[in-house]
Amino acid sequence: MSGGSGLVIGLNATAAVTGGGVTYWLNLLPALARLARGHRYILYASAHQEQLRIELPAGFEKRDVRFLPPHALSRLLWEQTLFPGELRRDRVDVLLAAADVAPLRSPCPVVLAVGN
């Protein structure tokens, strides 16, 4: 565990652009804030994700990630090459990957949500 009493939990929301993916995060973030207090959350999202530009609950922070052009292949390349370094830098204890894909070489345990 990284410093303090709680975990540092990474939340990979980079695939949530429209529809159900956005709804998932808009409902999950306040639920985590209510149910799992005492942890530090880092929401990884792209500046292109207009619908995720929201006020985050206490204990949450957002990391704007950049992959160009902003489409699925660029995101996948970023997730597999640069994202593990960001997770390491942020000292993430566990990552929630909620879009069927996770970094193959993650420096921390991954909870992979498979929805399709």
Residue, then its C-alpha position, 0 to 999 in steps of 0.5 A: m500500500s502506498g502511504g497513509s491508511g488507504l489504497v491508491i486506486g486508479l480508475n481508467a475511464t479513457a474509453a468512456v466517450t458516449g452512452g453506457g460507458v459515460t453513464y457507468w462512470l457518472n454513477l460509479l464515482p459518487a458510489l465509490a465516494r460513499l462506500a469506499r472512503g479513506h482511499r485516494y482515487i485517480l481518474y485517468a481520462s482524456a481531455h476529449q471526454e467532454q462528458l467526464r468534465i465533472e466536479l469530482p468527489a473528495g478524495f478523487e483527482k483527475r489525470d488528463v492523459r493524451f493520446l493522439p489522434p483520440h480514437a480507440l487504436s491510439r488509446l490502446l497503444w497508450e494503455q499498453t506502452l505509456f500507461p504502466g509508467e503513469l501507474r508506477r509514477d502515481r504509485v497506484d495500488v490497484l487499477l480498475a480497467a472498465a472497458d474490457v482491456a487492461p495494460l498487459r504489463s501493469p505494475c499493480p494488480v488489475v480489476l478488469a471489468v468485461g461488459n461485452 
